[in-house]
Amino acid sequence: MLDTKQLKTLVVDAIEEMKGNDIHVIDVSVKSSFTDNMVIASGTSTRHVKSISENVAMKAKKAGMHPLGVEGEQMGDWVLVDLGDVVVHVMLPDVRDFYGLEKLWSVSPGDRAGSGES
């Protein structure tokens, strides 16, 4: 079983492998009771969003972490993959701008993927 840090790394790697854009990792553990971290990324089309989320789910399953749920695959403009300690949102850029999850969860510069966050 992966710990939270390993799971975050697996998710970010799976998104990057599929060329997902603008990846943000947000620690919401003090603000949320349903998860510890959110990972938000963008895809360039509905097919790209679906492919990214499918890759995240597949990589998690291979590591022994079966998603608790996957929502939004039909439409493909916003797909959520619930991995328990990490919830993944893959969205089209216009949908992402409209909902503003980063602002809602108060993203700081240290929350960006690859910034040395632990």
Biotite code that builds the C-alpha atoms (Angstrom):
import biotite.structure as struc

atoms = struc.array([
    struc.Atom([0.000, 0.000, 0.000], chain_id="A", res_id=1, res_name="MET", atom_name="CA", element="C"),
    struc.Atom([1.305, 3.439, -0.917], chain_id="A", res_id=2, res_name="LEU", atom_name="CA", element="C"),
    struc.Atom([1.597, 6.214, 1.639], chain_id="A", res_id=3, res_name="ASP", atom_name="CA", element="C"),
    struc.Atom([0.194, 9.653, 0.797], chain_id="A", res_id=4, res_name="THR", atom_name="CA", element="C"),
    struc.Atom([3.496, 11.069, -0.462], chain_id="A", res_id=5, res_name="LYS", atom_name="CA", element="C"),
    struc.Atom([4.044, 8.086, -2.766], chain_id="A", res_id=6, res_name="GLN", atom_name="CA", element="C"),
    struc.Atom([0.472, 8.337, -4.018], chain_id="A", res_id=7, res_name="LEU", atom_name="CA", element="C"),
    struc.Atom([0.881, 12.062, -4.821], chain_id="A", res_id=8, res_name="LYS", atom_name="CA", element="C"),
    struc.Atom([4.072, 11.264, -6.733], chain_id="A", res_id=9, res_name="THR", atom_name="CA", element="C"),
    struc.Atom([2.381, 8.434, -8.635], chain_id="A", res_id=10, res_name="LEU", atom_name="CA", element="C"),
    struc.Atom([-0.513, 10.738, -9.611], chain_id="A", res_id=11, res_name="VAL", atom_name="CA", element="C"),
    struc.Atom([1.709, 13.605, -10.763], chain_id="A", res_id=12, res_name="VAL", atom_name="CA", element="C"),
    struc.Atom([3.921, 11.184, -12.724], chain_id="A", res_id=13, res_name="ASP", atom_name="CA", element="C"),
    struc.Atom([0.858, 9.606, -14.386], chain_id="A", res_id=14, res_name="ALA", atom_name="CA", element="C"),
    struc.Atom([-0.444, 13.052, -15.392], chain_id="A", res_id=15, res_name="ILE", atom_name="CA", element="C"),
    struc.Atom([2.952, 14.167, -16.701], chain_id="A", res_id=16, res_name="GLU", atom_name="CA", element="C"),
    struc.Atom([3.310, 10.907, -18.654], chain_id="A", res_id=17, res_name="GLU", atom_name="CA", element="C"),
    struc.Atom([0.120, 11.832, -20.550], chain_id="A", res_id=18, res_name="MET", atom_name="CA", element="C"),
    struc.Atom([1.302, 15.422, -21.083], chain_id="A", res_id=19, res_name="LYS", atom_name="CA", element="C"),
    struc.Atom([-1.214, 16.962, -18.671], chain_id="A", res_id=20, res_name="GLY", atom_name="CA", element="C"),
    struc.Atom([-0.840, 20.711, -18.219], chain_id="A", res_id=21, res_name="ASN", atom_name="CA", element="C"),
    struc.Atom([-0.618, 23.130, -15.296], chain_id="A", res_id=22, res_name="ASP", atom_name="CA", element="C"),
    struc.Atom([-0.435, 20.548, -12.503], chain_id="A", res_id=23, res_name="ILE", atom_name="CA", element="C"),
    struc.Atom([-1.140, 21.819, -9.001], chain_id="A", res_id=24, res_name="HIS", atom_name="CA", element="C"),
    struc.Atom([-0.871, 19.767, -5.803], chain_id="A", res_id=25, res_name="VAL", atom_name="CA", element="C"),
    struc.Atom([-2.830, 21.251, -2.911], chain_id="A", res_id=26, res_name="ILE", atom_name="CA", element="C"),
    struc.Atom([-2.606, 20.112, 0.714], chain_id="A", res_id=27, res_name="ASP", atom_name="CA", element="C"),
    struc.Atom([-6.176, 20.421, 2.019], chain_id="A", res_id=28, res_name="VAL", atom_name="CA", element="C"),
    struc.Atom([-5.704, 18.272, 5.126], chain_id="A", res_id=29, res_name="SER", atom_name="CA", element="C"),
    struc.Atom([-6.432, 21.133, 7.530], chain_id="A", res_id=30, res_name="VAL", atom_name="CA", element="C"),
    struc.Atom([-9.400, 22.360, 5.445], chain_id="A", res_id=31, res_name="LYS", atom_name="CA", element="C"),
    struc.Atom([-11.086, 19.089, 4.504], chain_id="A", res_id=32, res_name="SER", atom_name="CA", element="C"),
    struc.Atom([-12.267, 15.882, 6.117], chain_id="A", res_id=33, res_name="SER", atom_name="CA", element="C"),
    struc.Atom([-12.727, 13.959, 2.836], chain_id="A", res_id=34, res_name="PHE", atom_name="CA", element="C"),
    struc.Atom([-9.122, 14.007, 1.561], chain_id="A", res_id=35, res_name="THR", atom_name="CA", element="C"),
    struc.Atom([-5.635, 15.215, 2.416], chain_id="A", res_id=36, res_name="ASP", atom_name="CA", element="C"),
    struc.Atom([-4.548, 16.373, -1.050], chain_id="A", res_id=37, res_name="ASN", atom_name="CA", element="C"),
    struc.Atom([-6.005, 17.531, -4.317], chain_id="A", res_id=38, res_name="MET", atom_name="CA", element="C"),
    struc.Atom([-4.191, 17.314, -7.595], chain_id="A", res_id=39, res_name="VAL", atom_name="CA", element="C"),
    struc.Atom([-5.578, 19.554, -10.341], chain_id="A", res_id=40, res_name="ILE", atom_name="CA", element="C"),
    struc.Atom([-4.467, 19.377, -13.971], chain_id="A", res_id=41, res_name="ALA", atom_name="CA", element="C"),
    struc.Atom([-5.686, 20.390, -17.405], chain_id="A", res_id=42, res_name="SER", atom_name="CA", element="C"),
    struc.Atom([-6.082, 18.486, -20.639], chain_id="A", res_id=43, res_name="GLY", atom_name="CA", element="C"),
    struc.Atom([-6.329, 19.953, -24.121], chain_id="A", res_id=44, res_name="THR", atom_name="CA", element="C"),
    struc.Atom([-9.531, 18.152, -25.216], chain_id="A", res_id=45, res_name="SER", atom_name="CA", element="C"),
    struc.Atom([-12.215, 15.908, -23.723], chain_id="A", res_id=46, res_name="THR", atom_name="CA", element="C"),
    struc.Atom([-10.341, 12.880, -25.068], chain_id="A", res_id=47, res_name="ARG", atom_name="CA", element="C"),
    struc.Atom([-7.112, 14.117, -23.464], chain_id="A", res_id=48, res_name="HIS", atom_name="CA", element="C"),
    struc.Atom([-8.872, 14.700, -20.117], chain_id="A", res_id=49, res_name="VAL", atom_name="CA", element="C"),
    struc.Atom([-10.314, 11.176, -20.239], chain_id="A", res_id=50, res_name="LYS", atom_name="CA", element="C"),
    struc.Atom([-6.936, 9.668, -21.195], chain_id="A", res_id=51, res_name="SER", atom_name="CA", element="C"),
    struc.Atom([-5.134, 11.438, -18.362], chain_id="A", res_id=52, res_name="ILE", atom_name="CA", element="C"),
    struc.Atom([-7.692, 10.309, -15.791], chain_id="A", res_id=53, res_name="SER", atom_name="CA", element="C"),
    struc.Atom([-7.670, 6.749, -17.145], chain_id="A", res_id=54, res_name="GLU", atom_name="CA", element="C"),
    struc.Atom([-3.872, 6.673, -16.840], chain_id="A", res_id=55, res_name="ASN", atom_name="CA", element="C"),
    struc.Atom([-4.061, 7.915, -13.230], chain_id="A", res_id=56, res_name="VAL", atom_name="CA", element="C"),
    struc.Atom([-6.619, 5.224, -12.349], chain_id="A", res_id=57, res_name="ALA", atom_name="CA", element="C"),
    struc.Atom([-4.647, 2.489, -14.141], chain_id="A", res_id=58, res_name="MET", atom_name="CA", element="C"),
    struc.Atom([-1.330, 3.416, -12.464], chain_id="A", res_id=59, res_name="LYS", atom_name="CA", element="C"),
    struc.Atom([-3.043, 3.560, -9.059], chain_id="A", res_id=60, res_name="ALA", atom_name="CA", element="C"),
    struc.Atom([-4.617, 0.126, -9.582], chain_id="A", res_id=61, res_name="LYS", atom_name="CA", element="C"),
    struc.Atom([-1.251, -1.340, -10.602], chain_id="A", res_id=62, res_name="LYS", atom_name="CA", element="C"),
    struc.Atom([0.176, 0.032, -7.330], chain_id="A", res_id=63, res_name="ALA", atom_name="CA", element="C"),
    struc.Atom([-2.645, -1.583, -5.329], chain_id="A", res_id=64, res_name="GLY", atom_name="CA", element="C"),
    struc.Atom([-4.717, 1.595, -4.849], chain_id="A", res_id=65, res_name="MET", atom_name="CA", element="C"),
    struc.Atom([-8.134, 1.052, -6.392], chain_id="A", res_id=66, res_name="HIS", atom_name="CA", element="C"),
    struc.Atom([-10.043, 4.294, -6.966], chain_id="A", res_id=67, res_name="PRO", atom_name="CA", element="C"),
    struc.Atom([-12.973, 4.826, -4.609], chain_id="A", res_id=68, res_name="LEU", atom_name="CA", element="C"),
    struc.Atom([-14.766, 6.452, -7.516], chain_id="A", res_id=69, res_name="GLY", atom_name="CA", element="C"),
    struc.Atom([-14.366, 8.056, -10.918], chain_id="A", res_id=70, res_name="VAL", atom_name="CA", element="C"),
    struc.Atom([-16.845, 10.728, -11.991], chain_id="A", res_id=71, res_name="GLU", atom_name="CA", element="C"),
    struc.Atom([-17.319, 12.692, -15.210], chain_id="A", res_id=72, res_name="GLY", atom_name="CA", element="C"),
    struc.Atom([-15.936, 10.251, -17.757], chain_id="A", res_id=73, res_name="GLU", atom_name="CA", element="C"),
    struc.Atom([-19.063, 10.485, -19.921], chain_id="A", res_id=74, res_name="GLN", atom_name="CA", element="C"),
    struc.Atom([-18.747, 14.218, -20.585], chain_id="A", res_id=75, res_name="MET", atom_name="CA", element="C"),
    struc.Atom([-14.956, 14.414, -20.330], chain_id="A", res_id=76, res_name="GLY", atom_name="CA", element="C"),
    struc.Atom([-14.685, 18.115, -19.539], chain_id="A", res_id=77, res_name="ASP", atom_name="CA", element="C"),
    struc.Atom([-13.973, 17.416, -15.841], chain_id="A", res_id=78, res_name="TRP", atom_name="CA", element="C"),
    struc.Atom([-13.043, 13.984, -14.534], chain_id="A", res_id=79, res_name="VAL", atom_name="CA", element="C"),
    struc.Atom([-12.560, 13.346, -10.831], chain_id="A", res_id=80, res_name="LEU", atom_name="CA", element="C"),
    struc.Atom([-10.588, 10.324, -9.606], chain_id="A", res_id=81, res_name="VAL", atom_name="CA", element="C"),
    struc.Atom([-11.007, 9.678, -5.874], chain_id="A", res_id=82, res_name="ASP", atom_name="CA", element="C"),
    struc.Atom([-8.016, 7.820, -4.445], chain_id="A", res_id=83, res_name="LEU", atom_name="CA", element="C"),
    struc.Atom([-8.875, 8.508, -0.799], chain_id="A", res_id=84, res_name="GLY", atom_name="CA", element="C"),
    struc.Atom([-5.947, 10.551, 0.492], chain_id="A", res_id=85, res_name="ASP", atom_name="CA", element="C"),
    struc.Atom([-5.571, 12.124, -2.964], chain_id="A", res_id=86, res_name="VAL", atom_name="CA", element="C"),
    struc.Atom([-8.436, 13.404, -5.108], chain_id="A", res_id=87, res_name="VAL", atom_name="CA", element="C"),
    struc.Atom([-7.535, 14.149, -8.727], chain_id="A", res_id=88, res_name="VAL", atom_name="CA", element="C"),
    struc.Atom([-9.356, 16.708, -10.887], chain_id="A", res_id=89, res_name="HIS", atom_name="CA", element="C"),
    struc.Atom([-8.529, 16.690, -14.604], chain_id="A", res_id=90, res_name="VAL", atom_name="CA", element="C"),
    struc.Atom([-10.314, 19.480, -16.460], chain_id="A", res_id=91, res_name="MET", atom_name="CA", element="C"),
    struc.Atom([-10.512, 21.413, -19.675], chain_id="A", res_id=92, res_name="LEU", atom_name="CA", element="C"),
    struc.Atom([-8.929, 24.866, -19.188], chain_id="A", res_id=93, res_name="PRO", atom_name="CA", element="C"),
    struc.Atom([-12.203, 26.798, -19.556], chain_id="A", res_id=94, res_name="ASP", atom_name="CA", element="C"),
    struc.Atom([-13.965, 24.549, -17.026], chain_id="A", res_id=95, res_name="VAL", atom_name="CA", element="C"),
    struc.Atom([-11.017, 24.896, -14.679], chain_id="A", res_id=96, res_name="ARG", atom_name="CA", element="C"),
    struc.Atom([-11.087, 28.686, -14.981], chain_id="A", res_id=97, res_name="ASP", atom_name="CA", element="C"),
    struc.Atom([-14.845, 28.782, -14.398], chain_id="A", res_id=98, res_name="PHE", atom_name="CA", element="C"),
    struc.Atom([-14.787, 26.718, -11.176], chain_id="A", res_id=99, res_name="TYR", atom_name="CA", element="C"),
    struc.Atom([-11.507, 28.115, -9.823], chain_id="A", res_id=100, res_name="GLY", atom_name="CA", element="C"),
    struc.Atom([-10.650, 25.240, -7.487], chain_id="A", res_id=101, res_name="LEU", atom_name="CA", element="C"),
    struc.Atom([-7.188, 26.660, -6.850], chain_id="A", res_id=102, res_name="GLU", atom_name="CA", element="C"),
    struc.Atom([-8.698, 29.899, -5.553], chain_id="A", res_id=103, res_name="LYS", atom_name="CA", element="C"),
    struc.Atom([-11.392, 28.037, -3.635], chain_id="A", res_id=104, res_name="LEU", atom_name="CA", element="C"),
    struc.Atom([-8.763, 25.993, -1.807], chain_id="A", res_id=105, res_name="TRP", atom_name="CA", element="C"),
    struc.Atom([-6.326, 28.939, -1.459], chain_id="A", res_id=106, res_name="SER", atom_name="CA", element="C"),
    struc.Atom([-3.373, 27.779, -3.519], chain_id="A", res_id=107, res_name="VAL", atom_name="CA", element="C"),
    struc.Atom([-0.067, 29.277, -2.560], chain_id="A", res_id=108, res_name="SER", atom_name="CA", element="C"),
    struc.Atom([3.023, 29.249, -4.834], chain_id="A", res_id=109, res_name="PRO", atom_name="CA", element="C"),
    struc.Atom([4.474, 26.335, -2.825], chain_id="A", res_id=110, res_name="GLY", atom_name="CA", element="C"),
    struc.Atom([1.551, 24.107, -3.870], chain_id="A", res_id=111, res_name="ASP", atom_name="CA", element="C"),
    struc.Atom([2.664, 23.775, -7.509], chain_id="A", res_id=112, res_name="ARG", atom_name="CA", element="C"),
    struc.Atom([3.963, 20.401, -8.612], chain_id="A", res_id=113, res_name="ALA", atom_name="CA", element="C"),
    struc.Atom([7.718, 20.241, -8.866], chain_id="A", res_id=114, res_name="GLY", atom_name="CA", element="C"),
    struc.Atom([8.307, 23.136, -6.464], chain_id="A", res_id=115, res_name="SER", atom_name="CA", element="C"),
    struc.Atom([10.046, 20.990, -3.888], chain_id="A", res_id=116, res_name="GLY", atom_name="CA", element="C"),
    struc.Atom([6.878, 20.418, -1.884], chain_id="A", res_id=117, res_name="GLU", atom_name="CA", element="C"),
    struc.Atom([7.052, 17.326, 0.281], chain_id="A", res_id=118, res_name="SER", atom_name="CA", element="C"),
])
